[in-house]
Amino acid sequence: MRMALLRCVLPACVTVLALMAGAVRAHAVPDAVPGATALSHTQSVYVSHCGGCHGIEGISGPTFVPMLRNTVGSFACTEEGRSYLVRVPGVSMSLIRDDQTLADVMNFVLITLGGASTPPSFRPYTAAEVHTWRAHPLSGPDFMSLRAHVLERSLAACAHTPGKG
């Protein structure tokens, strides 16, 4: 008796669930920003490895974690600044072990999140650069002072770059 009832009820439950799932899809609200819920592989890697501290849009909270949105591109005005960004421990020692994937994430950060702060002459990172620089992560007791000096030199170079400053 139970088996007969189960054979009748189970298909009916499956049918109802399938109809409900279709109704949910039919009533889904479109993205307020087209494509906002569709991330590329590189964006997904950024969100899962960097977005927790730097924010999914490159806007970090009021902490010691630097904001990336419309600011990080200034480092790209010098070779020292470019290498600094890859040598930062959170980047060089990140769980993103594939050099090309990390280069893609760095390019996303500089081009997309860096916005107007990234110079027009920005040269995208390569896997070879990432491989070389990440082998020498930054360390030292005065990390914030080093950052300030690298940024100061990069900003000075940006001011002399045509189309910037």
Secondary structure, DSSP 8 states (H G I E B T S, - for coil): -HHHHHHHHHHHHHHHHHHHHHHHHHT----SSTTTT---HHHHHHHHHTHHHH-TTS---SSSS---TTTGGGGGGSHHHHHHHHHSHHHHTSS---HHHHHHHHHHIIIIISGGGS-TT-----HHHHHHHHTS----TTHHHHHHHHHHHHHHHHHTSTT--
